[in-house]
């Protein structure tokens, strides 16, 4: 099974986007998006996208320590999380 780096994970990037959207909106006083749109995105859209991505997942990701070990010639370690 092919293993990919964490930064190639769609699930991680969707969650980063949700985090940034929520944080920026909070810091800006909800001026970026109307409150009802933000609530819909964070409470419905992002969870549904996360669930869909989990079903589409077919490659595990490596943690940073495992990537370093492999780049230094270490053997394959079992991945801890998938995406």
BELGIUR-V7464 format. One line per field, one symbol per residue. phi: phi as a letter, one per 40 degrees, with the letter a starting at -180 (. if undefined). psi: psi as a letter, one per 20 degrees, with the letter a starting at -180 (. if undefined). burial: 1 if it has 9 or more other ideal C-beta (glycine too) atoms within 8 Angstrom, else 0. A space follows every 10 residues. Layout:
phi->???
psi->???
burial->???
This chain:
phi->.cbbcdcccc cccccccccc ccccccccgg ccbcdccccc cccbcccccd cccccccbbc bccdcccccc ccgcccbccc bba
psi->pqqrqhijoh gghghggggg gggggghikk igqqghgggg ghiggggggg gghhhipjpq qqrghhgggh hjjrrpqpqh qq.
burial->0011010010 1101101100 1101100001 0010000101 1100010011 0011001011 1110011011 0000000010 001
